[in-house]
Structures are given as C-alpha cells and as structure tokens.
Amino acid sequence: MYLQAAGQATHSDIPWEITVPLGIIGALLSIPAWVVFIRGVVHIVNTIRLGQPALPRTNNPGARLANLIKEFLGHTKMAKKPGVAIAHWFVMIGFILGSLVWFEAYIQTFNPEGGWPIISDWAIYHFVDEILGLGTVLGITALIIIRQRIGDKEKKARFYGSNAGAAYFVEAVVLLEGLGMVLVKAGKIATFAKYDGGHVATDFFTMQLAKILPESPLLVSVFALVKLLSGMVWLFIVGQNIKWGVAWHRFMAFFNIFLKRNSDGRNALGEAKPLTSGGRKLTMENADPEEDTIGAGKIEDFTWKGWMDFTSCTECGRCQEQCPAWNTAKPLSPKLLITNLRDHAIDSAPYLQATRANADRGQGMFTQHEGGDTALLDDPAMEAHADLPLLQLVGAGEMGVIDPDVLWSCTNCGACVEQCPVDIEHIDHIVDMRRYQVLVESEFPTELGGLFKNMETKGNPWGQNNNKRSEWIEKAKADGIEVPVFGEDVENFDDTEYLFWVGCAGVYDDNAVKTTRAVAELLYTAGVKFAVLGEGEGCTGDSARRAGNEFLFQMMAEQNIEILDNTFEGVPPKQRKIVVTCAHCFNALRNEYPEMGGNYDVVHHTQLLNKLIREGRLEPVAAPQSGRQVTYHDPCFLGRHNKVFEAPRELIQASGADLHEMPRNRNTGFCCGAGGARMWMEENIGERINLNRTDEALATGAEAIAIGCPFCKTMMTDGVNNRQADIEDKKDRTQVLDISQMFRESILVDGKLPAPKSPEFLAPPERGWVDEEKLAREEAERKAEEEAKKKAEAEKKRKAEEAAKKKAEKEQAAAAGGAAAGAATGAASAPKAPSAPGAPAAPSAPGAPKAPAAPSAPGAPAAGKAPAAPGAPSAPKAPSAPGAPGAPKAPGAPAAPGAPAAGKAPAAPGAPSAPKAPAAPGAPKAPGAPAAPGAPAAGKAPAASGAPKAPSAPGAPAAPGAPKAPGAPAAPAAPKAPAAPKAEETPKDDAAAPVAEAPKDGGPIKLSSTAPGAPGAPGAPGAPVAAPAAAAPAAPKAEPSDSSAEEEAAKAPEAPAAPSAPKAPAAPKAEEAPKDDAAATQSEQPAAEAPKNGGPIKLGAMTPGAPGAPSAPSAPAAAAPAAPASEPAEAERPAEAEQVQQAEPTEDTSDAEAPESAESIESEAPAEEAPSQEESSQETPASPAATTDGGAIKLSQIVPGAPGAPGAPGK
C-alpha cells in the first residue's frame, strides 16, 4: 500500500523473520571482505617498510597537521580546476563522513527503523546524511562524465595510461554507496511514522523521494543490505589489488600529505633532496661506496617515503598534463614514471621481504640445498619466475623499468610536483636515479661528460678561463661605470651592502653579458653600495646537481661558501645580501647552500630593482617601452620553484610596457627546456620544448618577450630565430630581452643614464658580528683533535710498552730454552775449534758435539753455515779463530773480494730438516791451534780444480779444491766430518728459515737467523776445506731466542790457527721432532743462480740437506793488512744479487730477531778490505759448482741444522 505523505509503520510491523536473516547474511559476507582488505593494508605497510630510512618527516607535527587540514578541507591542490575540485570535494567528504552512515547499515539490515543510538535522531545528523548522500551521487556522476569527456585514448589526455577499469569500478561503487545512503533514508521516511514525512530543513530531497516509495520495512532492510554489500565488494576487490592507486589514495593521501618533505607545507620544490643513505646525509667526506647507497639503482634504494609516493598515486594525470616533456612527444610521463615504479616495487616486495627474512637468519635470498639453489619463497608463481633475469631499474627495452630516455628527458621544472594533489615528490626520485647512473654506473648522455669536465677543470660549464670574468668589469669601468671588485677595490664588506653574483652565463654568454651590464648600470645609478667577486666567483654547481653529479656540486658549493663567508666576514647572516640575475644561481644560493652551511639573503635582480623604484632611487620616464606589447615567460626556477611571480611583472609595468600573459603562466607556466641540465644536452626526441613555448609567446602578438633568466633567454632567443628565420633583419624579429634591459631603457634621459645618486645603504648596516656557532664548532674541532692526538700518543706508548714486555718475555723464554736444551741426553761433547776471525758461529743443536775447526790462515773470512746433510739434524757450531793481524798481502796481486759468510742452506731434496733448536750448553770448546804467521787476509777465491775434494754429506756434491795461494804456507786439509745419522721426520707445520740479508755498499754479509747447532768450520790456507760436520740432532722445540741470545751463541773465542783440525765426531741420531713445529727448511730448493757481469761468487741457496761446499781462496788485496779482530769486518757488496726461493718464517723465527742476530754476528767479524766489483769480476774465476758467469753466490737462506761452510784462506 502506498502512502501519500508519511509512513504509518511502527516497530511491531517489522518482519523480523526476514530482516534478521538479511542482517546475518550481511554480517557473514562482510567477514571475508574485511579479512582481505586488512591483509591488503598489512601488505602495503610492509611494502613501504622495505624502503630505506629517510630524513625526519615528523618534525613540527603541528604545522604538518595544519597543512594537512588545509589541503584536505580546502582542496588547495585541486582548486586549479574548480569544477573538478567541487565534485571531488563532495565525493571525498562523502567517503570520509559517509563511512559513519555506511556502518549504520549493519544495524539497519536487522532493524530497518534503527540507527546509531542517540545521534540518529539528531536533526544535524539527518542534515549531514542528506548532504553526504546527495553530494556523493552528484559528485561522482560529474567525475564520471569528466572522465568520459577527457577520455584516455589520446596521448595528451591526462587519463592516458591510467587504469581505466579500476577507476570505473571505484566510481561505480561510490555511486552505489551514495544511492544507498539516499534510498535508505527516503525509505525510512516513507515507511515509519516516527519520521512524520521528513523535514524540509534536513530532508529536503529524500522527503520528496519518499513520496514515490512504498511503505515497506523489508525494502528498507534490502536498501541497507545493498549499501553494506556494495562497500564490502569494494573492500574485497581493492584489498587484493594494492596497485590500484585510484582506490588506495583515499587512505594513503592523508599520510603522504602529512609526511611531505617540508613541514611548513611548501611543495618539494626549490632545493633538490639531499643525497642520503640509511637516513643520514652523504657528503664527499662521509660517503662509503662499499656501505652506502648512492642514489637509487634498485627499487629498494628508494626511501620509505618514495615507496609511499608510489602507492599514493591516484593516476589523475594532472602531472602528465602539465609536463613539458610529455607535451612535446618525449617518453617521460611523470604519472607513468610513478606507476611503473609502483608496479615494480609491489612485484619485487615478496622477494625483498624473503631476502631480508633470510638475511636475519644468516641466509641470502637463495640458500644452498642438496638439490642446488632453491628460492626461499612460498609462492609457486614466484618460484616459477625465480630463474628469470632481474629487471634493471634504469635500462633500455623490456629489461628496464625506466627507460634512460625517460630519465634524462626531465627538465626539473616542477610542474608535476606543483600539480600533484597527494604531494608526490617526482623530482626527488628522478634526481636520485640520475645520481646512481652518474656516480655509480657512469651511464649518462655523452654531452654531460663535457659539462662535468668543464666544471671540474675550469669551474664553469662553458669551459672558459676564469680571467674572462673580468672583461665586462674592465669595459664597464672604461665607460665610467664603477664596479667595485672585492679584494681589489674593496677589502672588506664594512661599507658594502650587496654582493652582485654575476653567474657563469653572465660573463661567458654574450647575450647574458648584456643583462649583467644593465643590472650593474642600474645599481650604480641608484647609488647602491655593491661589489662583485670578479675572478673569485665560481659556478654554483646547479647543473651538476640536477644532472646527478652530487659530489661535484658539493665540491663547488663548498668552495663558493668558503669564499662567500670570507667575503661577508663580520656581517650577520640576515644582512649577507646577494643579488643574482640567473634563476638557477638564485635557487642554489637561496635554497641549496643553507643545507651545507651557506646562509645568505638572496634576491633576484627584479626584486631589488622593484625596491629601488619604490624607494625613488630609480625613476622611469617616458621611453620607447611605453605602450609596447610585451609577454613574460616565467622561469621555472624563479616562479614555480621560488614563487617569484609579481616582481618581474611589476617591473615590466613600471617600464611602461603593456603586459600580455600567455595562457600557461605563473604556477602553470611552461618550461623553456633548459632546466635539469637539459641546457647542455641535445634534444633529439619529439618537438623541441623551447619551440613549443616560443609558439605560445608569439601567439600573444607581443613585440618583445621579457625574460628573467639567462638560460631562458638563450632558449627563447633560439626559438624566435627558428620560427622567424624568414625575417632576414634580426631587428625586425620579436625581441627577447631581460627585464633589466627593458627597464634600463625606461630611465634613459636623451639616450643616457641619469646622474648616479650618492651611494648609501638601503637598510641600516650591522657589522662586527661574530659567528658564535662557528667559533664553538672550531673550538670543538680543536679539542677533538687534541683528544685524538692524546689518544694516539697513549696508544703508541702502550704499544711500545707491550713490545718491550714481549721482548723481555722472549729473552726469558730463550734463556729457559737454552737451559732445558743443555740437559738433553745423548749430546756428545767435542772441543770447539776456533775459526777464522769474524766467522759467525751458529748455535749448536742440543746433544751434538762441536766439531773442531781446521786451522785457518790469518784474515780468512768468516765461514757461513752450510746446509744439513740429508735427513740429519743440525750440527754444533765451531768457535772462531783469530787471523794474524798485520799480515801483508802478496805484492803485485790484485785485490780479491773477501769471502762472504755462507748462508743457511735448505735441506736436501726429500730430506726434511729438523726444527730449530737452541745451542746445547756444556759442550767443551777445543783449544785452537796457533795461527800461521804472515798469512794475508783471505778473500774469495775460485775452487781449485786440482785440490782434493772434501767429503760431502749424502746427496750433496763435493766441492772442488782450491789452488794454494802463493806466498802463504798451505795448511793441511781439514779431516772429514763423520756423517750424522738420519733424522726422524720433521713436522710439516714448522716455518721455514728466514733469508739472510744481502750486504749493501760493500758491508759485511748479514746472516738473518743462524741455525742452532751448525758448526762453523774454518778454511785452511791454500788447501781445500774439509766438508763440514754432519748436523747434530734437533732438540725438542723451544722458544726462540732474541737477538742478544743469538749474539752470545754466535760469539766464539779467538784462538791461533792450527795447521790441522781433527775430524768432528758423528752426531747421534736425532729424536723425533714434535709434529706441531714448522719445518725449518723446504723439501726442495733450486740451485744457486749464476751471478752476472762477472761479479764475485755469492753463496746462494744450497741443495737442501747437503753440506756447504768450501770456498776456495782468492787473491789477496795488495798491501792491505788485515784489521784487528776487534774491529767489524767489511765485506763487499754482492754484484747483482740473484733472488732465491725464500722459506716463510714462523713466529719462532721472527723477522725482528733475524737482523739483530745478523748484526751481532757482523760485529764479531774482523774488518777486511772490500775489493771493488770490477776487480772481483775480472780476477775471480767462476765456481764450476755454483756459477756460470763469475757472479757471487747469494746468502739467501740459513737452514737450521746445517753446519757452517769453512772459508778458504787468501794467497
């Protein structure tokens, strides 16, 4: 039954048996919808959290909240399109407040008469319900119509590329929601008597609609169920499609607006986002390429705010509609850039989450299993794609998310940021991607390579010399215009108010030099106290930063800040006034330098000139500009980035010109195409941006185009010349002038500048200011340096004390080891025969008898240590025997080089050497035989072929005998030393012996580390020297002795040489060496390399395990007596020492101890005249066993356990 005016139903008329099941159905169906939606919310939150930490975004929360309310309720970003703004406002408010009405459907499905307790009966609630319902229906209908009219097929349409399906789905659900709100209210008025037909003030529309609806409680429940379920369908679908920004922006926009970069509500324009990593700013000083994220090279390199930007995009296309690149057929669309990054981020999120989860468990994204590399992901679809190549963030073709042409088409004009209703920061993301391409990948347009080089080497993009910055100044002064140069005409800023920052274009671009000259003349005429830096000025680095070369920008900015701070010394920051003509310099000095510590009061020249007009210091007169049709192009970095719109226009009007605005002006002004470092790049794709803007300017019919930036002037001049190329006379073409040039013409009197006003300050100056913060900072730095210096000194002292303590502990350990070795059993004592003066003796092995040495002629050189017999442990050392002092050398014989001490030799092939052992104490030394008088000092001599061979240990070749030296009695050959029994296996982990140091500048040969237990057998004069005694058995491993202990072990008592020496007794079999000791020698060593250039023979790395071959006598130096035994010996420097294989020492044979041992041995040797290299090379024949070209055998290694090779006496 239909009612005429108002319903008559009551609570009792409700069909509960139907409405209750409807309510249950609605509640049950809403559960999965809420689950899916909440899961989508969690997904988005976790996805955003994958971004890098960002700089603080919650500072000044009060201002942020106020800005959010202003943008939300005022729709300030949407207001640029008023019709759309009004429709969207109702839809937005309907969504926010209508949610309250929507949730009421849970009640109304069960009880069609019901509603929220208390408030549902309020008149204001009825009014809000009426407005929201009606506004939502009308608003969304208008938006649907607008979308249809604009379309998404044409490339220039702002909806081109947007997800139309998602948009229409969202709009349809919103329409259903609005209709549900209206129909439920109208149905209740038509059904229930309590509403009394509605009230005109609160139900003005629904009460009319109620007249055509039946009285039906069930119908009200059905309307409520439709309202409820339509919303649930929206939640269910949207929760599964987090890429649908057109839906999710309803939630994300609030957070994105609140967390925008600038807490004061300014757009993310002006300064570029600082380069950050891990939430901290990166500079050249603190950046670590191994640890820090430089720019954005991967999707996870963006900050969490970047990820929030991606998920907040509404796909409205306002940015795309205003973008100069997109409007000139370039591939860059700010909208598509963000949506592509969003899609890539969401697709990558599961992989990144798995990677981080595995990293927390110590694994990577993939872990090694028995079956190979397996993706640690649960999603089968993701596992199926795990082997596909990864997309590059910036790359050409299908393998790149963002094409390089897209990235480098951006002019940084800021139109996208200005238009975005949810405050997405497009430029920040573009600059970050450029930073990675430049600083990490070195992938950028080729033209930028020249730009960077010019800025680095010449300090300006033009690559011109700095002295050209003075040319315009000299010309101005020649014309009577005073242009004070700081540092030349002005020494300090006490009597100066403005610094005129000319910029690079203002001196290197001929067209821009006219602007510079015009501004200087106007400042001079107005009596402004200004100065310029001249050649002290440098590029601000704007182009470098916008191109992604952040560190080059920082370098140039730091240089400029240092110069400016010195210039403004004593001037408070608010009075550090700089006037500039370049919009890019203006933006850099004003917005970007403060983050690096450069705080200045920067004004554009149009602003200062306007001020001078208002104060009467510049007075326009009737001029050719009167009535002239002029249009003005807003430079992006002056207008949109810094909101300087009025001053240039006021100055144009003050000049008497008639301003005709272009359709795209002020905040919607179109770029000239030079920003974002595009000034230095060729434009090869689509239409040239400057031509598009020139066409718009020429379409106004203006006679001149006014400009406020030298970059814009260059681009617009080029555009005019291109479009009016058919006009031969350039004077007849449309002029492109800076506003200062136009205004200068308006003040001319009879074609000349008026008389300048007396210079004076425009504002009372403050000088003598002291930067307390700088002083405090410098004081803190000074204290930090002092503290660091103290810590370094303390650390150095601690290390020195630790080193001394270690040395003392080693000395104690060496002494303890020597005492322990003396108690070793099985050591047969043998008398220790004296050796030639200065022959270093190696410490003897425990238990091994010391072999007596054969008598040596006076002056015989020290015998080195010879390698051990195969498998035999080290033999004990022999004491030194003094040479006869004052024995003259044979007359007429050329000087021969002294015989070098034999070095340690490695063990024979296949025979492991015993580990190093300390000298065995208690072995009695054999008394030395009397020295043979009159024997000259022995030098190096070749082995004599006719002398009897000395017996050698197994595996070692016998050394050939040496001929007797004339004029000296030959001593009988030393008896053969019995062979030592075979040593047990040497542990493999012992270190090899260190190499003996090569002698320098004719100095004595140094033995780096002597082998314990190796006896030094002295050579007999004029006869071949007997083979050394076999190696003594090695003692158990003991701590190594330090240099002082080795010196004591190396010293031997001096005794006169004996005509013969007894044989050294055989050494007993060595006990098994401990397995954890390192091998003293390598199992195999190459033969000694042949010397070059005829140099003296050097004792090199001998065959492992073989006894050292005795050195043959050499011719003595003429008329040179031997030095006393107390003086240190001086051996010749080996000629062209050949490098031999070196065994690696262990901790037991440290490098620090070896030189000390060598020095102590060296100090024991008597001095000997070192023959020259020429003499040795000419008169010393080669040893057939060791050399091929007469060179000296090197002392490279001294192997523990090798007996010393006896030295041969001189003639």
Secondary structure, DSSP 8 states (H G I E B T S, - for coil): ---SSS--B-GGGS-HHHHHHHHHHHHHHHHHHHHHHHHHHHHHHHHHTTSB--S---SSHHHHHHHHHHHHHH-TTGGGSHHHHHHHHHHHHHHHHHHHHHHTHHHHHH-TT--STTGGG-HHHHHHHHHHHHHHHHHHHHHHHHHHHH-SSSTTSTTTTS-HHHHHHHHHHHHHHHHHHHHHHHHHHHHBGGGTT--TTT-TTHHHHHTTS---HHHHHHHHHHHHHHHHHHHHHHHT-TT-HHHHHHHHHHHHHHT-S-TTS--S-SS----EETTEE--TTT--TTTS--S-SSGGGSBHHHHHHHHH-----HHHHH-TTGGGT-S--HHHHHHHHHHHHHHHHHHHHHHHHHHHTT--SEEEETTEEEE----HHHHHTTTS---EEE-SGGGEEE-HHHHHT-----HHHHH-TT---HHHHHHHHHHHIIIII----HHHHHHHHHHHHTSSTT---GGGGGHHHHHHHHTT----BBTTTBSSSTT--EEEE--SHHHH-HHHHHHHHHHHHHHHHTTB-EEB-GGG-----HHHHHTT-HHHHHHHHHHHHHHHHHHTTT--GGG-EEEES-HHHHHIIIIISGGGT---EEEEHHHHHHHHHHTTSS---S-TTTT-EEEE---TTTTTTT---HHHHHHHHHTT-EE---SS-GGG----S-TTTGGGS---SSS-HHHHHHHHHHTTT-SEEEES-HHHHHHHHHHHHHHTTT--SGGGS-EEEEHHHHHHHHT-BTTB-------B-SS--------HHHHHHHHHHHHHHHHHHHHHHHHHHHHHHHHHHHHHHHHHHHHHHHHHHHT-TT---------STT-------TT----------TT-----B----TT-------------TT----TT-----B--------B-TT----------TT----------TT----EEE---TTS------TTS---------TTS-------------------TBB----B-----TT-----SS--TT--B----TTS------------S------HHHHHHHH--------S---------------TTSB-SS-S--------STT---------TB------EEE---TT-----TTS-------SS----------TTS-TTHHHHHHHHHHHHS-------HHHHHHH----TTT-SSS------B--TT--B-------
